[in-house]
Amino acid sequence: MRPITAYQQPPHINEAVKKQLETDWRNMTNLHQFFQLLQKHNVKRQQIFAAVSDELAYQVNNHSLYHILHSAFNQQNEIMIFVGNLGCMQIFTGCIQKLAAYHDKQSALQKINV
């Protein structure tokens, strides 16, 4: 068992760090460098999303994924979906063959099986 520790607020991101984050993000050549960027600047994902310009990251409507998946399915566009948790990262690549709504009686969340 690990002892319970108090939540530590991540450091404030000043304008100089924001500028460096933006530059480093634009210099990335692959997705895996994003996690190195987080570590280098000691920031969390939500912090970096808020710090960079809207050209790189912006908040979308909660139903956006639903619309994107249906659009990709209807147009048969090839896509990549990354789904991760603490243990692993699953990657789907290709055209979506089937979309099916998933209804969980225990949750009000809208879910889609791909």
HELIX and SHEET records of a PDB file:
HELIX    1   1 GLU A   15  ARG A   26  1                                  12    
HELIX    2   2 GLN A   33  HIS A   41  1                                   9    
HELIX    3   3 ARG A   45  ALA A   51  1                                   7    
HELIX    4   4 SER A   64  GLN A   75  1                                  12    
SHEET    1   A 2 ILE A  79  GLY A  84  0                                        
SHEET    2   A 2 MET A  89  GLY A  94 -1                                        
SHEET    1   B 2 ALA A 100  TYR A 102  0                                        
SHEET    2   B 2 LYS A 111  ASN A 113 -1                                        
END                                                                             
